[in-house]
Amino acid sequence: MRAAGARTDDRVMRLLFRYFAVRDAAVGVVTLAASRPGGDVESCLLAQAVADTTDAGLVTAVTAAGRLPRWRGRGAVGLAAGTAAAEYAGWFALRRSR
């Protein structure tokens, strides 16, 4: 939270960062399980892309509300949007390769 520029006593930001941690851990476990024979890596990649798209929207909202410094919020939104775009591209490539 400190690295992002959020106040550590901000309850909303604490909940948001906990959500990010739990969601990313869950997506990671599901992705690892999907890498086994017969797993559905394609669906996991799409789920991560949707999660990163959601991150971009949530960070945009908390930045607009003044809970993150504007320059750091914009950087985080750019990072989330960029990774989501790469994940969507990977998902699309996997779908086309079938």
C-alpha positions as CSV (number, residue, x, y, z in Angstrom):
1,M,0.0,0.0,0.0
2,R,2.8,2.4,0.9
3,A,4.6,1.7,-2.5
4,A,1.3,2.6,-4.3
5,G,1.0,5.8,-2.3
6,A,-2.1,4.7,-0.4
7,R,-2.6,5.7,3.3
8,T,-2.3,2.6,5.4
9,D,-5.1,3.7,7.7
10,D,-7.6,3.9,4.7
11,R,-10.1,1.0,5.3
12,V,-11.2,1.0,1.6
13,M,-7.7,0.7,0.3
14,R,-6.9,-2.1,2.8
15,L,-9.9,-4.0,1.6
16,L,-9.0,-3.4,-2.0
17,F,-5.4,-4.6,-1.6
18,R,-6.7,-7.7,0.3
19,Y,-9.1,-8.4,-2.6
20,F,-6.2,-8.1,-5.1
21,A,-4.1,-10.5,-3.0
22,V,-6.8,-13.1,-2.5
23,R,-7.9,-12.9,-6.1
24,D,-4.4,-13.2,-7.5
25,A,-3.6,-16.2,-5.3
26,A,-6.8,-17.9,-6.4
27,V,-6.1,-17.3,-10.1
28,G,-2.6,-18.5,-9.7
29,V,-3.6,-21.8,-8.1
30,V,-6.2,-22.3,-10.8
31,T,-3.7,-21.5,-13.5
32,L,-1.2,-24.0,-12.1
33,A,-3.8,-26.7,-11.9
34,A,-4.8,-25.9,-15.5
35,S,-1.2,-26.6,-16.7
36,R,-1.7,-30.3,-16.0
37,P,-2.7,-32.6,-18.9
38,G,-6.2,-31.9,-19.9
39,G,-6.3,-28.5,-18.1
40,D,-7.9,-25.5,-19.7
41,V,-5.1,-22.9,-19.9
42,E,-7.1,-20.9,-22.3
43,S,-9.9,-20.2,-19.8
44,C,-7.4,-19.3,-17.1
45,L,-5.7,-16.8,-19.4
46,L,-9.1,-15.2,-20.1
47,A,-9.9,-15.1,-16.4
48,Q,-6.6,-13.3,-15.7
49,A,-7.3,-10.8,-18.5
50,V,-10.8,-10.1,-17.0
51,A,-9.2,-9.7,-13.6
52,D,-6.6,-7.2,-14.8
53,T,-9.4,-5.3,-16.7
54,T,-11.3,-5.1,-13.4
55,D,-8.1,-3.9,-11.6
56,A,-7.8,-1.1,-14.1
57,G,-11.3,0.0,-13.4
58,L,-11.0,-0.3,-9.6
59,V,-7.7,1.6,-9.5
60,T,-9.2,4.3,-11.8
61,A,-12.1,4.7,-9.3
62,V,-9.9,5.0,-6.2
63,T,-7.6,7.4,-8.0
64,A,-10.5,9.6,-9.1
65,A,-11.7,9.5,-5.5
66,G,-8.3,10.8,-4.3
67,R,-7.3,7.7,-2.5
68,L,-4.2,7.3,-4.6
69,P,-1.8,10.0,-6.0
70,R,-2.9,10.7,-9.5
71,W,0.5,9.9,-11.1
72,R,0.8,6.6,-9.3
73,G,-2.8,5.7,-10.0
74,R,-2.3,6.4,-13.7
75,G,0.8,4.2,-13.7
76,A,-1.0,1.3,-12.0
77,V,-3.9,1.7,-14.5
78,G,-1.5,1.6,-17.4
79,L,0.2,-1.5,-16.0
80,A,-3.1,-3.3,-15.5
81,A,-4.4,-2.3,-18.9
82,G,-1.2,-3.3,-20.6
83,T,-1.1,-6.8,-19.0
84,A,-4.8,-7.3,-19.7
85,A,-4.2,-6.4,-23.4
86,A,-1.3,-8.9,-23.5
87,E,-3.5,-11.6,-21.8
88,Y,-6.3,-11.0,-24.2
89,A,-3.9,-11.3,-27.1
90,G,-2.5,-14.6,-25.8
91,W,-6.0,-15.9,-25.2
92,F,-7.0,-15.0,-28.8
93,A,-3.8,-16.6,-30.1
94,L,-4.6,-19.8,-28.2
95,R,-8.1,-19.9,-29.6
96,R,-6.9,-19.4,-33.1
97,S,-4.3,-22.2,-32.8
98,R,-6.9,-24.9,-32.2
